Amino acid sequence: MKLDALASTARTGHRRFLRVRLRVLCLLLAPLASAFAQRVAPRSVCDGELVTAIETNSHPPGSTFVENAWLAVGSVVGIRHVLTRPEVIKAYLVVEVGKRCTELDRSESERLLRAQRFIASATVKAVPDGPGRIRIVVDVVDDLAPIVGGSFGSGTVTSLLLGTENLNGKGITVEVSGERGFGYRTGYGGDIIQYGAFNKPFTLAVGGEVHPQGDALRFEFSKPFLTDLQPNGFHVGATELNNYYDLTRPVGDDIFLNVRRVSYDLGIATRVARLTRSGVVGVIGGMIMGEDVRVASAPVFMTDSGIFAASGFPDVTNRYTPFNVTRAGVFAGIRALHFQTVKGFDAVTAAQDVGNGVQLGVFAGPSIWSAQHASDFLFTGEFYAGVGTPESFFETRVVGEGRMDRATQHWDGVVGFGKFAWYIKPSDEVTHIAAVELSAVQSLAFPLQLSFWDHEGGLPGFPEALTVGGQRAIVRFEERRVVEMITKRADWAIALFANAGKIWAGDVPYGRNSDVRAALGVSLLAAYPAGGKRLYRVDLAVPVNPDGAKFELRFSSSDETRSIWRQPNDLAIAHSAAVLQNIGSWSPRN
């Protein structure tokens, strides 16, 4: 017994001795292990080191950062996917070789890359390259480049849209379209947009269409305020639109008024204050802008066989007088935002950046020339606020503009939009979204109606609703759950939604108050590649209290990660020529 006890004591002492020796060895090797870990495990943050090199790696859609096993979908139709070129990627990087890198520089570079429409996801990492030195490693996964769209009617193709988001990997969007005119002329058109133009964060765009009943031309060259780190921004733009605006009546066929709108702007702004490295930023600038609006004095009917004069419509005949003005004004903005990365808010699982804090921009400009010898002031403003965490986030955006006659103090051209959204994520797979959208127009220089059937700002389930007005309120609820389906190279989700809305008559032609309308529905959502921002969506909406159709089936494809920054389609065309939408929209959403 004593021998056993002694043996047990010896074994215990031996184990203690081994533990002591191992602890001493660990302490001796700790500095070496730390140094080894620093060499093996790449860092992802910057802390004032000198940038020695920038390495860019592009991956095709559906690939991962580890392997490029997937060939671009475009190859099946003979279109070879070309990876986004390094010069396009570097155009949106804030970090530079030979300069010190801060964590804000790195994170802003990553955010700006994620914001590009041809990039599905992006990471920017700092890798040690000697004492006080780092090299930047950028990985981006391209989004699907092909653009395909169209419409069908009477058993035949009525329109077709083809293009690419990233021509030859150069960040160039090219679209060409065609439309059958039937009783009218054949329509055709195209757009070319260069992102990262001249290897800078510039956007250069030209385009136009010849519609069966109208035409359009547009040009834009801009350096928008993408980040607090840039010292200045500018915008030069011009558009000409000539088309027939549709006016829905409570009873009878729609009537149409021809509207011709020409607008132009030239503006520049500069950063004037920066209290801290990531704190409050101020911007001030000036802009010259002009607008010419001419509306036909009488409406017409548009039938399958052509255009015919319409008489007996006093509500719109000679209602609109020509409006032609040139103005100069001042833009000022203040921004106190810091961005945080969240996942699965507006896309299925994609990372997006939302702004925590507030942002305000205003523009004021008097008319310096008017064909009607009128004198007015144009005021516009935008306000954004966001607060929360990746698990619960609330944000709001309010936009407004109007012209005040200096003699009569009367307000014309009033346009307003507000959106309030709350995101709740109890888990990685589930997202709850509640949103309220408010839209309003008053005393416009051209005919415009807000409706339930607008695809962006309306109410699913009411594609044939006849009620239109000058104010609209929509409440939306959605519960989304990520599921596994078909292939893991794509993200999939099932959603249940409930929407309700109301329209008030306002002062628009044939405006009426509506009852509260509501719809319930189910959606299938997909994103490709997995982690991509672009949302492919099929919605089945069934109205609770129908107004026309018994149900609606919608197919859509869009980048919803900027949804709070995007206005409804019918409201977007109500705004004046330029202002904040052009030079001042330092987007708080990516």
C-alpha positions as CSV (number, residue, x, y, z in Angstrom):
1,M,0.0,0.0,0.0
2,K,2.8,2.4,0.9
3,L,4.6,1.5,-2.4
4,D,1.4,2.2,-4.4
5,A,0.9,5.5,-2.6
6,L,4.5,6.4,-3.2
7,A,4.2,5.5,-6.9
8,S,1.0,7.5,-7.1
9,T,2.6,10.5,-5.5
10,A,5.6,10.2,-7.8
11,R,3.4,10.1,-10.9
12,T,1.5,13.2,-9.6
13,G,4.7,15.0,-9.0
14,H,6.0,14.0,-12.5
15,R,2.8,15.4,-14.1
16,R,3.2,18.6,-12.2
17,F,6.8,18.8,-13.3
18,L,5.7,18.3,-16.9
19,R,3.1,21.0,-16.6
20,V,5.6,23.5,-15.1
21,R,8.0,22.7,-17.9
22,L,5.3,23.1,-20.6
23,R,4.2,26.4,-19.1
24,V,7.8,27.7,-19.1
25,L,8.2,26.5,-22.7
26,C,5.0,28.3,-23.7
27,L,6.2,31.5,-22.1
28,L,9.6,31.2,-23.8
29,L,7.9,30.5,-27.2
30,A,5.1,33.1,-26.9
31,P,7.0,35.9,-28.6
32,L,8.0,33.6,-31.4
33,A,4.4,32.3,-31.8
34,S,3.1,35.9,-31.8
35,A,5.6,36.9,-34.5
36,F,4.8,33.7,-36.5
37,A,1.1,34.4,-36.2
38,Q,1.6,37.9,-37.5
39,R,3.4,36.6,-40.5
40,V,1.0,33.8,-41.3
41,A,-2.4,35.4,-40.5
42,P,-2.9,38.5,-42.6
43,R,-4.3,41.6,-40.9
44,S,-7.4,43.2,-42.2
45,V,-7.1,46.7,-40.7
46,C,-4.9,49.8,-41.2
47,D,-3.2,51.7,-38.4
48,G,-1.1,54.4,-40.1
49,E,1.3,52.1,-41.9
50,L,2.8,53.1,-45.3
51,V,1.2,51.4,-48.3
52,T,3.9,49.7,-50.4
53,A,1.6,48.0,-53.0
54,I,-2.0,47.4,-54.0
55,E,-3.0,44.0,-55.3
56,T,-6.4,43.5,-56.9
57,N,-8.1,40.2,-57.5
58,S,-11.3,39.8,-59.4
59,H,-13.5,36.7,-59.3
60,P,-16.3,35.7,-61.6
61,P,-19.9,35.4,-60.4
62,G,-20.5,32.4,-58.3
63,S,-16.9,31.9,-57.3
64,T,-15.3,32.2,-53.9
65,F,-12.1,33.9,-52.8
66,V,-10.5,30.4,-52.5
67,E,-11.4,29.0,-55.9
68,N,-12.7,30.2,-59.3
69,A,-14.6,27.1,-60.2
70,W,-17.5,28.7,-62.0
71,L,-17.6,30.0,-65.6
72,A,-19.7,33.1,-66.2
73,V,-23.3,32.5,-67.1
74,G,-22.9,34.6,-70.2
75,S,-20.7,31.9,-71.8
76,V,-23.8,29.7,-72.5
77,V,-25.0,32.4,-74.9
78,G,-21.6,33.0,-76.4
79,I,-20.7,36.0,-74.1
80,R,-17.4,35.5,-72.3
81,H,-17.2,37.1,-68.9
82,V,-14.3,39.4,-68.5
83,L,-13.2,40.1,-64.9
84,T,-13.4,43.6,-63.7
85,R,-10.1,45.3,-64.5
86,P,-7.6,46.6,-61.9
87,E,-7.9,50.2,-63.1
88,V,-11.7,50.2,-62.5
89,I,-11.2,48.8,-59.0
90,K,-8.5,51.2,-58.1
91,A,-10.6,54.2,-59.2
92,Y,-12.8,53.7,-56.1
93,L,-10.0,53.0,-53.6
94,V,-9.2,55.7,-51.1
95,V,-5.9,54.1,-50.2
96,E,-2.8,55.0,-52.3
97,V,0.7,53.6,-52.7
98,G,3.2,55.7,-50.9
99,K,0.7,57.1,-48.4
100,R,-0.3,56.2,-44.8
101,C,-3.3,54.0,-44.5
102,T,-5.9,54.5,-41.7
103,E,-8.8,52.2,-40.9
104,L,-11.2,54.7,-42.3
105,D,-9.3,54.7,-45.6
106,R,-9.6,50.9,-45.8
107,S,-13.2,50.6,-44.7
108,E,-14.3,53.4,-47.1
109,S,-12.5,51.7,-50.0
110,E,-14.3,48.5,-49.2
111,R,-17.7,50.3,-49.0
112,L,-17.2,52.2,-52.3
113,L,-16.4,49.0,-54.1
114,R,-19.5,47.2,-52.7
115,A,-21.6,50.1,-53.9
116,Q,-20.8,49.6,-57.6
117,R,-23.6,48.0,-59.5
118,F,-21.3,45.5,-61.3
119,I,-19.6,44.2,-58.1
120,A,-21.5,41.6,-56.0
121,S,-19.1,41.7,-52.9
122,A,-15.7,43.1,-52.0
123,T,-13.1,42.9,-49.3
124,V,-10.1,45.2,-48.7
125,K,-7.4,43.8,-46.4
126,A,-4.1,45.2,-45.1
127,V,-1.3,42.6,-45.1
128,P,2.0,43.3,-43.2
129,D,5.0,44.0,-45.5
130,G,7.7,44.8,-43.0
131,P,7.9,47.2,-40.0
132,G,5.4,50.0,-40.4
133,R,4.6,48.9,-43.9
134,I,1.6,47.1,-45.4
135,R,0.3,46.1,-48.8
136,I,-3.4,46.3,-49.7
137,V,-5.1,43.1,-51.0
138,V,-8.4,43.7,-52.7
139,D,-10.8,40.9,-53.6
140,V,-14.0,41.5,-55.5
141,V,-16.6,39.1,-56.8
142,D,-18.3,40.4,-60.0
143,D,-22.1,40.5,-60.3
144,L,-23.9,38.9,-63.2
145,A,-23.2,41.2,-66.2
146,P,-25.9,40.3,-68.8
147,I,-29.0,42.6,-68.9
148,V,-32.1,41.0,-70.4
149,G,-35.6,42.5,-70.3
150,G,-38.7,42.8,-72.3
151,S,-42.5,42.6,-72.4
152,F,-45.1,40.5,-74.1
153,G,-48.6,41.3,-75.3
154,S,-51.2,39.6,-77.6
155,G,-49.0,36.5,-77.8
156,T,-46.0,38.3,-79.1
157,V,-42.9,40.1,-78.0
158,T,-43.6,43.8,-77.7
159,S,-40.3,45.1,-76.4
160,L,-36.8,43.8,-75.8
161,L,-33.8,45.0,-73.8
162,L,-30.3,43.6,-74.0
163,G,-27.0,44.7,-72.6
164,T,-24.2,44.2,-70.1
165,E,-23.3,45.8,-66.7
166,N,-19.6,45.4,-67.2
167,L,-18.5,45.5,-70.8
168,N,-15.1,43.9,-71.2
169,G,-14.5,44.3,-67.5
170,K,-14.2,48.1,-67.8
171,G,-17.1,49.1,-65.6
172,I,-19.1,50.2,-68.7
173,T,-22.9,49.6,-68.8
174,V,-24.3,49.2,-72.3
175,E,-28.0,48.8,-73.0
176,V,-29.9,48.6,-76.3
177,S,-33.6,48.4,-76.6
178,G,-36.3,48.0,-79.2
179,E,-40.1,48.3,-79.1
180,R,-42.7,47.4,-81.6
181,G,-44.9,50.4,-82.5
182,F,-47.8,48.5,-84.1
183,G,-50.0,51.5,-85.1
184,Y,-47.0,53.9,-84.4
185,R,-43.3,54.0,-85.4
186,T,-40.9,51.4,-84.2
187,G,-39.0,52.5,-81.1
188,Y,-35.3,52.0,-80.3
189,G,-32.7,53.4,-78.0
190,G,-29.6,52.8,-75.9
191,D,-27.4,53.9,-73.0
192,I,-23.7,53.9,-72.3
193,I,-22.5,54.6,-68.7
194,Q,-18.9,54.5,-67.8
195,Y,-18.2,54.1,-64.1
196,G,-14.6,54.9,-62.9
197,A,-14.2,57.1,-66.0
198,F,-10.6,58.3,-66.7
199,N,-9.5,55.9,-63.8
200,K,-11.2,58.3,-61.4
201,P,-14.4,57.9,-59.4
202,F,-16.2,59.8,-62.2
203,T,-19.4,58.8,-64.0
204,L,-19.9,59.5,-67.7
205,A,-23.2,58.7,-69.3
206,V,-24.9,59.3,-72.6
207,G,-28.2,57.9,-73.9
208,G,-31.4,58.4,-75.7
209,E,-34.5,56.7,-77.2
210,V,-36.9,57.2,-80.0
211,H,-40.2,55.9,-78.6
212,P,-43.2,55.0,-80.7
213,Q,-44.8,58.3,-79.4
214,G,-41.8,60.3,-78.2
215,D,-38.1,60.7,-77.8
216,A,-35.4,61.4,-75.1
217,L,-31.8,62.5,-74.9
218,R,-29.6,62.7,-71.8
219,F,-26.0,63.4,-70.8
220,E,-24.2,63.3,-67.5
221,F,-20.6,63.8,-66.3
222,S,-20.2,63.8,-62.5
223,K,-18.1,63.2,-59.5
224,P,-20.7,62.6,-56.8
225,F,-19.8,62.9,-53.1
226,L,-19.2,59.2,-52.4
227,T,-17.2,59.6,-49.2
228,D,-16.3,62.1,-46.5
229,L,-12.7,61.6,-47.6
230,Q,-12.9,63.3,-51.0
231,P,-12.3,67.1,-51.1
232,N,-14.8,68.0,-53.8
233,G,-17.5,66.9,-56.3
234,F,-19.2,68.2,-59.4
235,H,-22.1,67.5,-61.8
236,V,-22.8,68.5,-65.4
237,G,-26.0,67.3,-67.0
238,A,-28.6,67.9,-69.6
239,T,-31.8,66.1,-70.6
240,E,-34.6,66.5,-73.2
241,L,-37.8,64.5,-72.9
242,N,-40.7,64.6,-75.3
243,N,-43.5,62.2,-74.6
244,Y,-47.2,61.8,-73.8
245,Y,-48.1,61.7,-70.2
246,D,-50.9,59.2,-69.3
247,L,-53.9,60.6,-67.3
248,T,-56.2,58.0,-65.8
249,R,-59.9,58.9,-65.5
250,P,-62.5,57.4,-63.1
251,V,-64.6,56.4,-66.1
252,G,-63.7,56.0,-69.7
253,D,-60.4,55.7,-71.6
254,D,-57.2,57.3,-70.5
255,I,-56.3,60.6,-72.1
256,F,-52.8,61.9,-72.9
257,L,-51.0,65.2,-72.9
258,N,-47.8,65.8,-74.8
259,V,-45.1,67.2,-72.6
260,R,-41.7,68.5,-73.6
261,R,-39.1,69.1,-70.8
262,V,-35.6,70.4,-71.3
263,S,-33.3,70.8,-68.3
264,Y,-29.6,71.4,-67.7
265,D,-27.3,72.0,-64.7
266,L,-23.7,72.8,-63.8
267,G,-22.6,72.6,-60.2
268,I,-19.5,72.1,-58.0
269,A,-19.1,71.7,-54.3
270,T,-16.2,71.4,-51.9
271,R,-15.7,70.1,-48.4
272,V,-15.2,73.0,-46.1
273,A,-15.1,71.5,-42.6
274,R,-13.9,68.4,-41.0
275,L,-13.9,68.4,-37.2
276,T,-12.6,64.9,-36.7
277,R,-11.2,62.1,-38.8
278,S,-14.6,60.4,-38.8
279,G,-16.8,63.1,-37.5
280,V,-18.8,66.0,-38.8
281,V,-18.2,67.0,-42.4
282,G,-19.5,70.2,-44.1
283,V,-19.9,70.8,-47.8
284,I,-20.8,74.0,-49.7
285,G,-21.1,74.7,-53.4
286,G,-22.9,76.5,-56.2
287,M,-25.1,75.6,-59.1
288,I,-26.5,77.1,-62.3
289,M,-29.6,75.3,-63.6
290,G,-32.4,75.7,-66.1
291,E,-35.6,74.2,-67.1
292,D,-38.1,74.6,-70.0
293,V,-41.5,72.9,-69.7
294,R,-44.1,73.0,-72.4
295,V,-47.4,71.1,-72.3
296,A,-49.9,70.7,-75.1
297,S,-53.1,72.8,-74.7
298,A,-55.4,69.9,-75.5
299,P,-55.4,66.1,-74.7
300,V,-55.5,63.3,-77.2
301,F,-56.6,59.6,-77.3
302,M,-54.0,57.0,-78.1
303,T,-55.5,54.0,-79.9
304,D,-54.1,51.0,-81.6
305,S,-54.5,52.7,-84.9
306,G,-53.0,56.1,-84.0
307,I,-53.5,59.4,-82.1
308,F,-56.8,61.2,-82.2
309,A,-57.8,64.6,-80.8
310,A,-59.9,64.5,-77.7
311,S,-62.4,67.3,-76.9
312,G,-64.7,68.0,-74.0
313,F,-62.1,67.8,-71.2
314,P,-62.0,71.1,-69.4
315,D,-60.0,69.7,-66.4
316,V,-56.9,69.6,-68.6
317,T,-57.5,71.8,-71.7
318,N,-55.3,74.9,-71.5
319,R,-54.5,74.0,-67.9
320,Y,-50.7,74.3,-68.1
321,T,-48.8,77.4,-69.2
322,P,-45.2,77.3,-70.5
323,F,-42.5,77.4,-67.8
324,N,-39.0,78.5,-68.7
325,V,-36.5,79.6,-66.1
326,T,-32.7,79.8,-65.4
327,R,-31.6,80.1,-61.8
328,A,-28.4,80.2,-59.7
329,G,-28.1,79.0,-56.2
330,V,-26.1,77.7,-53.3
331,F,-25.9,74.2,-51.9
332,A,-24.8,73.4,-48.4
333,G,-24.7,70.2,-46.4
334,I,-23.6,68.7,-43.1
335,R,-23.0,65.1,-42.4
336,A,-22.3,63.3,-39.2
337,L,-22.4,59.6,-40.1
338,H,-20.3,56.5,-39.5
339,F,-21.0,53.4,-41.6
340,Q,-21.6,49.9,-40.3
341,T,-21.8,46.8,-42.4
342,V,-24.9,44.7,-42.0
343,K,-26.1,41.5,-43.8
344,G,-29.5,40.4,-45.1
345,F,-31.4,43.7,-44.8
346,D,-32.5,44.5,-48.4
347,A,-30.8,41.6,-50.2
348,V,-31.0,37.9,-49.2
349,T,-27.7,37.6,-47.4
350,A,-25.5,40.3,-49.0
351,A,-23.4,42.7,-47.0
352,Q,-24.4,46.3,-47.3
353,D,-23.4,49.5,-45.5
354,V,-25.8,51.7,-43.6
355,G,-25.2,55.1,-42.1
356,N,-25.5,55.6,-38.3
357,G,-26.1,59.3,-37.6
358,V,-27.6,62.2,-39.5
359,Q,-27.2,64.0,-42.8
360,L,-28.8,67.2,-44.1
361,G,-28.5,69.0,-47.5
362,V,-30.3,72.1,-48.7
363,F,-30.3,74.2,-51.9
364,A,-31.7,77.7,-52.4
365,G,-31.7,79.6,-55.7
366,P,-33.5,82.6,-57.1
367,S,-34.5,82.8,-60.8
368,I,-32.1,85.0,-62.7
369,W,-34.1,84.8,-65.9
370,S,-37.6,83.7,-66.8
371,A,-39.6,83.8,-70.1
372,Q,-42.7,84.7,-68.1
373,H,-40.9,87.6,-66.3
374,A,-41.7,85.9,-63.0
375,S,-39.5,86.0,-60.0
376,D,-39.3,83.0,-57.6
377,F,-37.0,81.1,-55.3
378,L,-36.4,77.3,-55.5
379,F,-35.9,75.5,-52.2
380,T,-34.9,71.9,-51.9
381,G,-33.8,69.8,-49.0
382,E,-32.9,66.2,-48.0
383,F,-32.6,64.7,-44.5
384,Y,-31.4,61.3,-43.5
385,A,-31.1,59.7,-40.1
386,G,-30.2,56.2,-39.1
387,V,-29.7,54.5,-35.7
388,G,-29.2,50.9,-34.5
389,T,-27.2,47.8,-34.8
390,P,-27.0,44.9,-37.3
391,E,-29.8,43.2,-35.3
392,S,-32.2,46.2,-35.2
393,F,-31.8,49.3,-37.3
394,F,-34.2,52.3,-38.0
395,E,-33.6,54.8,-40.7
396,T,-35.6,57.6,-42.4
397,R,-35.2,59.8,-45.4
398,V,-37.2,62.9,-46.2
399,V,-36.9,64.9,-49.5
400,G,-38.8,68.0,-50.5
401,E,-38.7,70.9,-53.0
402,G,-40.9,73.8,-54.0
403,R,-40.9,77.2,-55.8
404,M,-42.1,80.3,-54.0
405,D,-43.2,83.3,-56.0
406,R,-41.5,86.3,-54.5
407,A,-44.5,88.6,-55.4
408,T,-47.4,86.5,-54.3
409,Q,-45.7,84.2,-51.7
410,H,-47.5,81.3,-53.5
411,W,-45.9,77.9,-53.7
412,D,-45.7,75.9,-56.9
413,G,-43.9,72.7,-58.0
414,V,-44.1,71.1,-54.5
415,V,-42.7,67.6,-54.4
416,G,-42.3,65.6,-51.2
417,F,-41.2,62.1,-50.3
418,G,-40.6,60.4,-46.9
419,K,-39.6,56.9,-46.1
420,F,-39.3,55.3,-42.6
421,A,-37.9,51.8,-42.3
422,W,-37.2,49.4,-39.4
423,Y,-35.1,46.2,-39.9
424,I,-35.1,43.5,-37.2
425,K,-32.9,40.4,-37.5
426,P,-33.5,37.9,-34.7
427,S,-31.2,35.5,-36.5
428,D,-29.0,35.3,-39.6
429,E,-31.8,33.5,-41.5
430,V,-34.8,35.7,-40.5
431,T,-35.5,39.4,-41.3
432,H,-38.5,41.5,-40.3
433,I,-39.1,44.7,-42.2
434,A,-41.6,47.4,-41.5
435,A,-41.8,50.6,-43.7
436,V,-43.9,53.6,-44.3
437,E,-43.7,55.6,-47.5
438,L,-45.3,59.1,-48.1
439,S,-45.4,60.8,-51.5
440,A,-47.0,64.1,-52.4
441,V,-47.1,66.6,-55.4
442,Q,-48.9,69.9,-55.7
443,S,-49.1,72.7,-58.3
444,L,-46.8,71.1,-60.9
445,A,-46.1,72.7,-64.3
446,F,-47.1,69.5,-66.1
447,P,-49.6,66.7,-65.6
448,L,-48.7,64.0,-63.0
449,Q,-50.8,61.5,-61.0
450,L,-49.7,59.2,-58.1
451,S,-51.3,55.7,-58.3
452,F,-51.4,52.3,-56.7
453,W,-50.1,50.6,-59.8
454,D,-46.7,52.3,-59.9
455,H,-44.2,49.3,-59.8
456,E,-41.8,51.0,-57.3
457,G,-44.0,53.0,-55.0
458,G,-47.5,51.5,-55.5
459,L,-49.4,48.7,-53.9
460,P,-48.9,45.1,-55.2
461,G,-52.2,43.5,-56.1
462,F,-53.7,46.6,-57.6
463,P,-52.4,46.8,-61.2
464,E,-55.7,48.0,-62.6
465,A,-56.8,50.5,-59.8
466,L,-58.3,53.6,-61.3
467,T,-58.0,55.9,-58.2
468,V,-55.2,58.5,-58.6
469,G,-54.3,61.6,-56.6
470,G,-51.7,64.0,-55.3
471,Q,-50.8,62.3,-52.0
472,R,-50.2,58.7,-51.3
473,A,-49.3,56.7,-48.1
474,I,-48.1,53.0,-48.2
475,V,-47.4,50.8,-45.2
476,R,-45.4,47.6,-45.8
477,F,-44.6,44.6,-43.6
478,E,-42.4,41.7,-44.7
479,E,-41.0,38.6,-43.0
480,R,-38.2,36.9,-44.9
481,R,-36.6,33.6,-44.2
482,V,-33.4,32.3,-45.9
483,V,-33.8,28.7,-47.2
484,E,-31.7,26.2,-49.1
485,M,-32.9,25.4,-52.6
486,I,-31.5,24.0,-55.9
487,T,-27.9,25.3,-55.6
488,K,-25.7,26.7,-52.8
489,R,-24.1,29.0,-55.3
490,A,-27.2,31.2,-55.0
491,D,-29.1,32.7,-52.0
492,W,-32.7,31.8,-51.6
493,A,-35.5,33.1,-49.4
494,I,-39.2,32.9,-48.9
495,A,-41.1,36.0,-47.7
496,L,-44.6,36.8,-46.5
497,F,-45.8,40.3,-46.9
498,A,-48.8,42.6,-46.0
499,N,-49.2,46.0,-47.6
500,A,-51.8,48.7,-47.2
501,G,-52.2,52.2,-48.7
502,K,-54.4,55.2,-49.3
503,I,-54.5,58.0,-51.9
504,W,-55.8,61.5,-51.4
505,A,-57.1,63.6,-54.4
506,G,-54.8,66.7,-54.1
507,D,-54.9,69.0,-57.0
508,V,-53.9,66.6,-59.8
509,P,-56.2,66.0,-62.8
510,Y,-59.0,63.6,-61.9
511,G,-57.7,63.1,-58.4
512,R,-59.9,61.2,-55.9
513,N,-59.7,60.0,-52.4
514,S,-59.5,56.2,-52.1
515,D,-60.5,53.8,-49.5
516,V,-57.8,52.1,-47.5
517,R,-56.6,49.2,-49.8
518,A,-54.7,46.2,-48.6
519,A,-53.0,43.1,-50.0
520,L,-51.4,39.9,-48.7
521,G,-48.8,37.9,-50.6
522,V,-45.9,35.5,-50.7
523,S,-42.6,36.0,-52.5
524,L,-39.7,33.9,-53.7
525,L,-36.4,35.8,-53.6
526,A,-33.0,34.8,-55.1
527,A,-29.5,36.4,-55.4
528,Y,-26.8,35.1,-57.7
529,P,-24.0,34.7,-57.0
530,A,-24.4,33.8,-53.3
531,G,-23.8,37.0,-51.3
532,G,-24.8,39.1,-54.3
533,K,-26.7,42.4,-53.9
534,R,-29.0,42.1,-56.9
535,L,-32.4,40.7,-55.9
536,Y,-34.4,38.5,-58.3
537,R,-38.0,38.4,-57.0
538,V,-41.3,36.8,-57.8
539,D,-44.3,38.2,-55.9
540,L,-47.8,36.9,-55.8
541,A,-50.1,39.5,-54.2
542,V,-53.8,39.0,-53.5
543,P,-55.9,42.1,-52.7
544,V,-58.0,42.0,-49.5
545,N,-60.5,44.5,-51.0
546,P,-60.0,44.2,-54.8
547,D,-60.1,47.2,-57.2
548,G,-60.0,45.6,-60.6
549,A,-57.7,42.5,-60.7
550,K,-58.1,39.6,-58.3
551,F,-54.4,39.0,-58.0
552,E,-51.1,40.2,-59.4
553,L,-47.9,38.2,-60.3
554,R,-44.8,40.4,-60.4
555,F,-41.3,39.6,-61.7
556,S,-38.5,42.0,-60.8
557,S,-34.7,42.4,-60.6
558,S,-33.0,45.2,-58.8
559,D,-30.4,46.3,-56.3
560,E,-32.5,46.8,-53.2
561,T,-29.6,47.8,-51.0
562,R,-30.2,51.4,-51.9
563,S,-33.9,51.2,-51.6
564,I,-34.4,54.0,-49.0
565,W,-32.4,56.3,-51.3
566,R,-34.6,55.5,-54.4
567,Q,-37.9,57.3,-54.9
568,P,-41.1,55.8,-56.5
569,N,-41.0,56.0,-60.3
570,D,-44.0,58.3,-60.7
571,L,-42.6,60.7,-58.1
572,A,-39.0,60.7,-59.4
573,I,-40.1,62.5,-62.7
574,A,-41.8,65.3,-60.7
575,H,-38.6,66.8,-59.5
576,S,-37.0,69.9,-61.1
577,A,-33.9,69.7,-63.2
578,A,-31.1,68.9,-60.8
579,V,-30.0,70.0,-57.3
580,L,-29.5,67.6,-54.5
581,Q,-30.2,64.5,-56.5
582,N,-27.2,65.2,-58.6
583,I,-24.4,66.9,-56.6
584,G,-25.5,66.6,-53.0
585,S,-26.6,62.9,-52.7
586,W,-23.7,61.5,-50.7
587,S,-25.6,58.3,-50.4
588,P,-25.9,56.9,-46.8
589,R,-26.8,53.6,-48.2
590,N,-24.7,51.1,-50.3
